[in-house]
């Protein structure tokens, strides 16, 4: 057998990969959600009562086009690339600091 076939990889991936995957996952997950967030905000600031999300969605598409649904995307992505990256990336680091090598973590 070749040496490469019998090698086992017991080391975990580099720390930066956890942060990169967390940031990429957060940003990718936000892209389809953002138009609904835009509609939610527009409905919150609208003076007219009784507006539905479908009417709001249609109105934005009619008046502003598809780009209207993605207004403010840079702020949403900035949040995902900072907050989500740190929250998910630091999870294992903090978990290890709290529990060490033990898999038994209790709340109380």
Helices and strands as residue ranges (DSSP letters): H 3-6, H 15-45, H 53-64, G 66-70, H 73-79, I 80-84, H 85-89, H 91-99
